[in-house]
Amino acid sequence: MTDAAEIATSRDIVVEGVLPHAPAVVWKALTRADLIGRWLMPNDFEPVVGKTFTFRTKPIGEWDGIVHCEVLEIEPERKLVYSWKGGSESNGKYGSRLDSIVTWTLAPEPAGTRLRLVHAGFRSPGNDFAFDAMSPGWSRVLQSVARVCAEIGPDGDRIKQGNRVKI
């Protein structure tokens, strides 16, 4: 398959919504490893361009459940971009090899922050199952980000954990 053909068959997941929280609070939820673990997966993320990190989930078939990532771009409280690579060549469905890019953009609005996610680079037909499975998943993740933001104090320094507050 040529590069042009791969580009023509690439699909993106796009999810967008307005969260009733300041950009600083949403940014914290997107860039602190402990908070990311509350809305997505356990990870070792650090908001540093060039930093490699992983997400960990349940293994499927030959895929070990590890998503390998690298921070590609950071504009504090505006944009976060990282690579998303995982899967296995031997998994024909969900765990098929995926080499993609996740981009989060934040824009202040009177009602809070417009948060937009683009997960780009699903190649068809090899990543069709992953695309179909992850599309509704990312919509739920946006709701989970909003829930975590609600647990962060307005100044972004307090995080509610049950009846305790962590500073």
Protein Blocks (a to p, Z undefined) as FASTA:
>chain_A
ZZklmmmmpccdddddddfbdfklmmmmmmgmklmmmmmcgcfddcdehiacddddddeh
jbnoiacdddfbdcehkbccddddedjfklmblmpccdddddddddddfklpadddddeh
iacfklmmmmmmmmmmmmmmmmmmmmmmmmpcfkopaccehjbccZZ
